Amino acid sequence: MSGKTLKVTYVRSAIGYPKDQHQTVKSLGFTRLNQTREIADTPSVRGMVYKVRHLVTVEGEGEILGSEIHPKDDE
């Protein structure tokens, strides 16, 4: 892939979570636990990752929470 990418790993099962979170995990392209994907870094992908942030890990997670899209609340 060219351009910026996010390295995302699916680490926790979506069983027991709302159906929309299952669908978000599937939309990110995950089919099994502990699967890692490099996904294009776009605002829509960042939003999906933010929605299921408790089910995935992101290499350099501060990039998601510390961005203009999801600023940290340090104040």
N, C-alpha and C positions, 0 to 999 in steps of 0.2 A: 504494500500500500504506500502511496506517496502522500506527503504532507504529514501533519500531526496525527498521532494515534494514541489511544488509551489502551493500556494492557489491563484487562479486567478478568478476574477469576471468580467463578461461581462456587462459593464455599459452603453455603447453607441451603438446605432444601426449602422449597416454597410451600411444602405441605403444611396446611393449617393457616396459611395466609390468604387474604382475599384473592378472588379469581383474577382481578386486574393485575395483581403482582405476578401471578403465574404467567399471564400473557406477556407482561413486560420482559420477564426473563427469557421467554421463548422468542420474543421479538429481537432481543439482543443476540440471538443465535445460539443460546446454550441448550444442550440436549442432555447433559449429565453433570453430576457434581464434579468438582475439582477440574473442570474444563477451563482453559485459558484462551482468550481471544484478544486479538488486536483489532480494535474498532476505531473507525475514523472519528476524530475529535470534532464533533459538531454540536451546536446547542441542543438539538433534539436528542442526541445520544447522551449528552451530559444530563439532561432532564430525566431520561429513562434510568440512568445509573443512579442518580440521586434518589429516585423513587424506590429503588430496591437496594439501597446502600447497606442495609442490614443483612442482605443475602450474598453480597459480592465484596471482593476487595479490589482496590484499584492501585496500581503501582503509582506512588506519589499521590496519595489520596488528597493532599492539600490542594492539588490542582482542581479537584471538583468542588470542595467546600470553600476554597480560598479564591475562587474566580469571581469575575463580575456577575456571573449568572447566579451563584450562591455564595454571597459574601459571608465571612465569619462574623458573629456577633460578639466582638471583644469588649464592647462598651457596656 
